[in-house]
Amino acid sequence: MRLFVRLTPKSSVERIDGWDQDEKGRRFLKVRVRAAPIEGRANEALIAFLAKSLKLPKSRLSLVVGDTARLKQIEIDGLDESELTGLLP
């Protein structure tokens, strides 16, 4: 499944701020990480944080779209939307 995420780097705390919608009606998860957006560190921190939150190995998550953008698409292998909703706030 694909998960849309709006990432906020350089936060004082790593956390999930809940769900929101963009102007096109796409639902996305708001996530904050401590890492700076330098050389992909924030993206790596996002994958690690989501994997830990979902209790999945990092190898099952990959960044598909949005390497340098705030809105990203994460591919999660072996997880459907109903399972995701049960695991995240």
N, C-alpha and C positions, 0 to 999 in steps of 0.2 A: 504494500500500500504506500501511497505518497502522503506525506505530512507537510503542510505549509507551516513555516516558522518565521516569526519576526524576531530577529536577534538584536539584543542590546548588549554590546561589548563594554568592557571597562566598568562594570558594575561593582558596587561594594559587596554584593552577595550574589551567589548563584541560586536562581529560583525560577519557578514557573509562575507567571502572572495571570494565567488563565487564557481563555479563548476570546477572540474578537473576529470581526469581519472587515474586509477591505471594501472599497467602493464598487467592486465587481461582484460582491456577495460571496467571495471565497472566505472560508473559515480558516483561521490560522491560530497557532499557539504562540503566545508571547513568552519569550525566554530571555533571561539575563545571565551572562557569564562574566567572570572576573577578567578573563584574558583580553588583551588588546587585539585589535584587528590588524596585526602585523604578521606577514608571512604565513597566513592561514591559522594562526594560533587560536583565534576566536572560533573558527569553524571546528577545529579539533576539540576544543573545550565543549562546544555544543554537542558534538557526537558523543563524547565521553559522558556528559551530563545526562543526555537523553537515554543513553544505554543504561546508565545506573538507575535512572528514574523508572525505566521500563523493565528493569531486571533482565536485560538481554546482553549478549556479548556485543562489543563494538563492531565486530565483523558483520553483523546483520544490519547495520545502519550505514548509509552512504549519502553524501551530498550530491544531488543530481543537478540542481540549478541554483544559482545565486552565490557563486564563490565570493564575489565582492559586493553583493547587494545585501540590504537588511532583510528582505523577504527571501526566504530559501525554501527549497523543496528537498525533503529528506525521504529517501526510499528505505522502507523497513521491510525486510524479508520475513515472511512467515507470520505476519500479524495482520488481522483485519480491523476494520473501523470500530466494531463493537468491543473488541478486546482492548483497543487503544483507549476508548472512552472510559472503560472500567479501570484502567491503570493510571490515567492522568486526571487532574482536577478539571 
